Amino acid sequence: MREFSEFLPSKKRRCLLRQVEVIEKFLNQCNKKLSKGKNIRTHQRNLIIVPKMVGLTIYVYNGKEFLSVKIVEEMVGHRLGEFAHTRRKVEHGTPGIGATRSSAFLSVK
């Protein structure tokens, strides 16, 4: 971990060195779950991705459901939460009857 932390910017390096025990515990749990054939599910969105996680598929909780995140080499150094978005793009439908003055002229189906 210390060798890997030298390649990170200062803020991420400090966070990684503080989280070393948490990351080791998470990796041990991942190995146990993979040996049993279970999915790896986590609520820990702030974990920094380390090279040992490359190739894993981790299900990260976004507040509503677990989203599948396949870890690739370009993700190393980022956090898990960056790849499981908590907000969706707003898609509005047609306005309802009486919503605005302009909606009065829409045909009602």
N, C-alpha and C positions, 0 to 999 in steps of 0.2 A: 504494500500500500504506500509506503513512504517513497519508494522509487517512482511509482505512478504519480504521486502528488507533486513531484517536482515539475511535471509537464503542465500543470494546471495554473490558471491565474490565481492571484493571492486569495480572493474571497472563497473560491471553490476549494482551494488547498486547505484553508483553515477549517471549512465545514467538513471536508473529508477526514482530516486528522481528528476532529472531534467525534465523528461518526464511525470510526474504525470498528469499535466493538459491535455497534448496531448492524453494520454491514456484514461483519463476520457471522453474527447470529442469523441474519437473513439468508446468507449463502448456505449455512448449515441446514436451515429449515428447507431451503430449496432442494438440496441434495436428498433429504429424507423424503420429501413429497414426490420427487421425480423417481426415486427408487420404488415407491408404492404405486406409481402410475397416476398420481393426482395432478390437477392443475395448480399452478402457483398463483394464489390470489393474495393481494395486499391492499391495505389502506395507506401505506407509507409512501405518499407522493413526493416527499422531500429527500428520498434516498438518492445519492449520487451513483450513477451507473459506472461500474468498474469493469476492467477487461475480463474478469472471471464470469461476468453475466452475459457476455456476447454469445449469441446463439440461442438463448433462452426465450421462451414466450411467457410473459408475465401478465396477469390480469390485474389491472390497476383500477381502483374504485374512483369514480368521478363524481360521487355524490348521489347517484341514482342507480348506476349499474357498473359492472366490471367490464372494462374495455381491454381487448387483447392488444398487447404491445410486444412486437417481435424485436428483440434487441439486436442491432447491427453495430458495426465498428464505428460508424459516424456518430453514434449516440453516446459514446464514452465521454464522461465528464459532465454530461447534462443530468438533470433530475428526472425521475420517473413521471412526475406530474406534468411535465412539459409535453408529453406525448399522449395524454389522456385528457382531452379538453373538457371543461366543466360546463361550458356554454355552447349553445347551438346557434346557428344563423337563424334569424327570425324570418319566417315566411308567412306573410299575411295573405288571407284569402280575400274574397270579395266582401265589401262592407254589408252589414245587415240592414234591414229596413229601418229607416229613421235614424241611421247613424250620423249622417250629415245632410246638408241641403242638396249636395250633388248626388247623393245616393237615391234621391227621390226619382231621378230620371233613368235609373237602371231598370232593365226589364226584370220582373220577378218571375222566377222559374217555378 
